[in-house]
Amino acid sequence: IRDVSKMLTVNPNTVQKAYRELERQGYIYTLSGLGSFVSSSLDIKVDEQKLSSVKHDLISIINELLFMGLEKNEIQDIFSQCISEGGAVR
């Protein structure tokens, strides 16, 4: 935590909060005395509340695209393109 805070020039408390949140979300795990490690993708827990919010936003966007006159297949093409461009997370 100290090394990261020095490298980023931020308060160590901020780094600790970030680590705690990453651990809460399942992205990392901590072994006492050894440090923090990146979890395998199978260990990541889905935040159901956040997922619900994103689905709601996505439905709004799809409705807006339909209102603009786009067809279902055009929307699917846009969606596929967005996944290709932004799919570097996993």
C-alpha positions, 0 to 999 in steps of 0.5 A: 500500500505504501509503495503504491501510494508513493508511486501514485502520489496519493494518500495511503488511506485512499489506496487501502480503500481501493484495495478493500473495494477490489477485494469486496468485488472479488477482483483480488484476494489478500493472504496475510503476510504475503500480500494481495493477488489478482483473483482468477476470473471464476472468483469474480462475484457479480454485483447484482444491483449494479447489473440491474442498473446497467440492464436498465440503462441498456434498455433505455439506449436500445429504446432510443435507437429503436425510436431513431428508426434503427432495425433490430439487426442494426442494433445487434451489429452496433452491440457486437461492434461495441463488445469487440471494441470494449471487450478487453476486460475479460 
